[in-house]
Amino acid sequence: MTKWEYATVPLLVHATKQILDNWGEDGWELVAVVPGPNPDQLVAYFKRPKP
């Protein structure tokens, strides 16, 4: 059975691609993007298998 670890990351609108690319390079898979605490912010949820 695969065990997962998760991360929650605030996304800055002006740097979304760079942030997503950086987490992807580290092996994280994007699961969802949801609205953040204010209208100008998004929050990304990532997962990856535990080592």
HELIX and SHEET records of a PDB file:
HELIX    1   1 VAL A   13  ALA A   15  5                                   3    
HELIX    2   2 THR A   16  GLU A   25  1                                  10    
SHEET    1   A 3 TRP A   4  LEU A  12  0                                        
SHEET    2   A 3 GLN A  41  PRO A  49 -1                                        
SHEET    3   A 3 GLU A  29  PRO A  35 -1                                        
END                                                                             
